[in-house]
């Protein structure tokens, strides 16, 4: 008797549960893969600059006052040349960008900056925004390891497809 096309309820349920479970795990695998192989982006992190204003009421900026971003580096990331903060941008509350070296100085190794005392910085409001790219704590600094980690999702998808194919093969070719 030809049983091609007939699947038992057990096989169907096994495939459905397996696919759902695999899909749930696949999302976590891809998130972890992205975290250790790519720099993360922060857009418009709020910074209150009122602490850098001089007490004389002029609105002038204390150029030695240092601001740290929320993801400021510690440990190995400070010394790692691949993990410097990238695309560092300070903007005012109207989202107009300030000019690096003219309006502010950035320490890309640590993730901090200081404002310069000039017309652009004196006249901005106390709420400013910082955008930047950075290496997360789990970032893999070795390019070969990042290359291997990029294959994780491919192998996870191949395992899911193999699971489905094995279930179908066992049912159709009994």
C-alpha positions as CSV (number, residue, x, y, z in Angstrom):
1,X,0.0,0.0,0.0
2,X,1.3,3.5,-0.9
3,X,1.5,5.7,2.1
4,X,3.1,8.7,0.5
5,X,1.2,11.9,1.5
6,X,-0.1,10.3,4.7
7,X,1.4,11.7,7.8
8,X,0.5,10.6,11.3
9,X,-0.6,13.1,13.9
10,X,2.5,12.3,16.0
11,X,4.9,13.3,13.1
12,X,2.9,16.5,12.4
13,X,3.0,17.5,16.1
14,X,6.7,16.7,16.4
15,X,7.5,18.8,13.4
16,X,5.3,21.7,14.6
17,X,6.9,21.7,18.1
18,X,10.4,21.3,16.7
19,X,10.0,24.2,14.3
20,X,8.5,26.5,17.0
21,X,11.2,25.6,19.5
22,X,13.9,26.0,16.9
23,X,12.6,29.3,15.7
24,X,12.5,30.6,19.3
25,X,16.1,29.6,19.8
26,X,17.2,31.0,16.4
27,X,16.2,34.5,17.5
28,X,18.5,34.3,20.5
29,X,21.3,32.9,18.5
30,X,21.1,35.7,16.0
31,X,20.9,38.4,18.7
32,X,24.0,36.9,20.4
33,X,25.8,36.6,17.1
34,X,25.1,40.3,16.3
35,X,26.3,41.4,19.8
36,X,29.7,39.7,19.6
37,X,30.4,40.5,15.9
38,X,29.1,44.1,15.4
39,X,29.5,47.4,17.1
40,X,26.3,48.6,18.7
41,X,24.7,52.0,17.9
42,X,23.3,54.5,20.4
43,X,21.3,57.3,19.0
44,X,20.4,60.5,21.0
45,X,21.5,59.5,24.5
46,X,20.5,62.4,26.7
47,X,23.2,64.3,28.5
48,X,22.6,67.1,31.0
49,X,25.3,69.8,30.5
50,X,24.2,72.1,33.4
51,X,27.0,70.8,35.6
52,X,29.6,72.2,33.2
53,X,28.2,75.8,33.4
54,X,30.2,78.3,35.4
55,X,28.4,79.7,38.5
56,X,28.8,83.3,37.4
57,X,25.5,83.3,35.5
58,X,27.0,83.9,32.1
59,X,26.3,80.4,30.8
60,X,30.0,79.9,30.1
61,X,31.4,76.4,30.0
62,X,34.0,74.9,32.2
63,X,36.2,73.2,29.6
64,X,37.7,70.8,32.1
65,X,34.3,69.3,33.0
66,X,34.1,65.8,31.6
67,X,31.0,64.0,30.4
68,X,30.8,60.2,30.2
69,X,28.4,58.3,28.0
70,X,26.4,55.5,29.6
71,X,28.5,52.9,27.8
72,X,31.9,54.3,28.8
73,X,34.7,51.7,28.5
74,X,36.5,49.9,31.2
75,X,38.9,47.0,31.2
76,X,40.2,45.6,27.9
77,X,38.0,47.8,25.6
78,X,40.0,51.0,26.7
79,X,43.2,49.7,25.1
80,X,41.7,47.8,22.1
81,X,42.2,49.8,18.9
82,X,39.2,48.1,17.2
83,X,36.9,49.3,20.0
84,X,37.2,53.1,19.8
85,X,34.0,54.9,19.9
86,X,32.9,55.6,16.3
87,X,30.6,58.2,14.7
88,X,30.6,60.2,17.9
89,X,28.3,63.2,17.6
90,X,27.1,65.8,20.1
91,X,23.9,67.7,19.2
92,X,21.7,70.3,20.9
93,X,18.1,69.9,21.9
94,X,17.0,71.1,18.4
95,X,19.2,68.2,17.0
96,X,21.7,70.6,15.4
97,X,25.1,69.0,15.5
98,X,28.0,70.6,17.3
99,X,31.4,70.6,15.5
100,X,34.0,68.2,16.9
101,X,37.3,69.9,17.9
102,X,35.6,73.4,17.6
103,X,32.7,72.8,20.1
104,X,33.8,69.7,21.9
105,X,36.7,67.3,22.3
106,X,36.2,63.5,22.3
107,X,38.3,60.8,23.9
108,X,37.2,57.9,21.7
109,X,39.2,55.3,23.8
110,X,37.2,56.0,26.9
111,X,33.9,57.3,25.7
112,X,33.9,60.7,27.2
113,X,33.9,64.3,26.0
114,X,34.4,67.9,27.1
115,X,32.7,71.0,25.7
116,X,34.6,74.0,24.5
117,X,33.6,77.5,25.8
118,X,32.3,79.3,22.7
119,X,29.2,80.8,21.3
120,X,27.7,77.5,20.1
121,X,28.0,75.8,23.5
122,X,27.1,78.8,25.7
123,X,23.8,79.3,23.9
124,X,22.6,75.7,23.8
125,X,20.1,74.4,26.3
126,X,21.2,72.1,29.2
127,X,19.8,69.1,27.4
128,X,22.1,67.7,24.7
129,X,22.2,64.5,22.9
130,X,25.1,62.1,22.1
131,X,25.1,59.5,19.3
132,X,27.9,56.9,18.8
133,X,29.0,53.3,18.0
134,X,30.7,51.2,20.6
135,X,31.8,47.6,21.3
136,X,29.6,45.9,23.8
137,X,31.2,44.0,26.7
138,X,30.9,40.7,24.8
139,X,32.4,42.0,21.5
140,X,34.8,39.5,20.0
141,X,38.0,41.4,19.1
142,X,39.5,38.7,17.0
143,X,38.4,38.8,13.3
144,X,38.7,35.0,12.9
145,X,36.4,34.4,15.8
146,X,33.9,36.9,14.5
147,X,33.9,35.1,11.2
148,X,33.2,31.8,12.8
149,X,30.4,33.4,15.0
150,X,28.7,34.7,11.8
151,X,28.2,31.1,10.8
152,X,26.2,30.2,13.9
153,X,22.9,31.3,12.4
154,X,23.6,29.4,9.2
155,X,24.3,26.2,11.0
156,X,21.2,26.7,13.2
157,X,19.0,27.1,10.1
158,X,20.6,24.0,8.5
159,X,19.8,22.0,11.7
160,X,16.2,23.2,11.6
161,X,15.9,22.2,7.9
162,X,17.6,18.8,8.6
163,X,15.1,18.2,11.4
164,X,12.2,18.9,9.1
165,X,13.7,16.9,6.3
166,X,14.4,13.9,8.6
167,X,10.8,14.0,9.9
168,X,9.4,14.1,6.4
169,X,11.8,11.4,5.1
170,X,11.0,9.0,7.9
171,X,7.3,9.4,7.2
172,X,7.3,9.3,3.5
173,X,9.8,6.6,2.9
174,X,8.8,3.9,5.4
